[in-house]
Amino acid sequence: MNVRRIVTVVEEIHAEGGRELTRPARIAVVAAVIENPWAGQGFVEDLNPGIDANASDLGALLAPAVLDALGEPAEAYGKAAVVGLDGEIEHGSALIHTLKFGDHFRKAAQATTLLPAVEKRGPAGVGFDIPLKHITDATIRSHHQSFEVRVSDAPHPNEIVIALAAAAQGRPQQRLAPLSTEQ
């Protein structure tokens, strides 16, 4: 795995809807800009060798880093892959949609739910929204949110941005009724 850079973003929200929060809402993202392991190879039928060589190492690198950046226990989480213009969306999906990658985050966050994801292809600086959901119950509405990220000079055409996001709480000032009230 060739990592060109790692970008960490931490946001603290102190007020929402004109009201102060009782405690700041924190979201952290850690993104690794890596060389696309399938760059320059044309159509690759079997992606497994590239997955085996990279996915677990990426998960092991990013999972503890995003939780450290968050600075408190995660309640919501998500992942993203943004592929440079010379790659395929499938290249990013191959790296993040495997237990070799995601289980590092699930174990570190003590999570049990599906890790929500976004994948796309784009030029350097393209924005992407990482979806987040509760780490143990995907039906908890307060934790359904997204966080916009942009890495100014990535991905280059032969790179992939792989990112993990964690939130220490649900949306600030959330007040939707639980899903169970509509069943």
Protein Blocks (a to p, Z undefined) as FASTA:
>chain_A
ZZfbdcddddddfbgehiacfbdcdddddddddddfkgonlpafblmlmmmmmmmmmmmm
mmmmmmmmnopacfbdcddddddfkbcfklmmmmmmcfklmmmmmmmnopabdcdddddd
ddehiacddddddfklmklmklgccdddddfkbccfkbccddddddfbdcehiabdcfkl
mZZ
